[in-house]
Amino acid sequence: MMKATKHCQIRQKQRNVSNPVIALALSCGTNIKNSDKVVLKKAEVEGLYNCLVDLMKQLERG
């Protein structure tokens, strides 16, 4: 897993982004070419959301 840079931590505070979102981006995000930035693409977020919804449905049934 990548580490958050000092710049990332400053932006996180400015934009009021929670630590779990940063951890998610660092573990599941995509590196931007020729940059130290990591982003969560819309398709990745939708995929994670759908997996969580399916898991919640299974847990409710079980």
Summary of the structure (lengths in Angstrom):
residues: 62
radius of gyration: 14.3
end to end distance: 32.7
largest distance: 46.3
contacts: 118
relative contact order: 0.11
helix: 65%
strand: 6%
